[in-house]
Amino acid sequence: MDKHTARGLAMGLIITAIALILFKPVFANEPVNTKVHEEMITQESIQSFLEENNFIVVHKEEYETLISGQSDNNSQDEASNQKTEETSTVETPKQQSTAEQQKAEEKKEEENQVVTHQITIEKGMVSRDVAILLKHSGLVRTETEFIKRLEAKDAAKYVQIGTYKLDTSMSIDQIISVITRNRA
């Protein structure tokens, strides 16, 4: 580096320092707006949001009248049930036990009945969305059980978009293997 280049570099630094000193007060007085614009939440905005997402907004007074109307209907149903129970014949303990057994058998048959569901996994769905979909279809007992098993198998990244036919007799591992197309 020769003498003229060094002088030019020094002069540039001096001019820059002077410019910064002169313009510092100008920049210091301007408020820096780093906050994100926050929208005020109002009752109207909440109601419009809920209505857009197919929710019904009910005021407390309306809710209480609905509940009291239901309790009136329930008490009327109970009264009619009591009247029919009074007119029915008295069952022996043997008849009661067979009736209970029949109810238990019917319940087992309902649980053992295999139902096939068509599940569609769409683009953008995450593991929790899939778990909720499976829970609502009755294919898994709890969402967390499915998610834990999916994470234990490290299969969340292999869930594939598509439509699948799953039935209630399938285990969680079988469901995972179907929706990951045997990649997990």
Sequence and secondary structure as in RCSB ss.txt:
>XXXX:A:sequence
MDKHTARGLAMGLIITAIALILFKPVFANEPVNTKVHEEMITQESIQSFLEENNFIVVHKEEYETLISGQSDNNS
QDEASNQKTEETSTVETPKQQSTAEQQKAEEKKEEENQVVTHQITIEKGMVSRDVAILLKHSGLVRTETEFIKRL
EAKDAAKYVQIGTYKLDTSMSIDQIISVITRNRA
>XXXX:A:secstr
  HHHHHHHHHHHHHHHHHHHHHHHHHHHS    S       HHHHHHHHHHTT     HHHHHHHHHHHHHHHH
HHHHHHHHHHHHS    HHHHHHHHHHHHHHHHHHHH   EEEEEE TT  HHHHHHHHHHHTSSS HHHHHHHH
HHTT GGG   EEEEEETT  HHHHHHHHTTT  
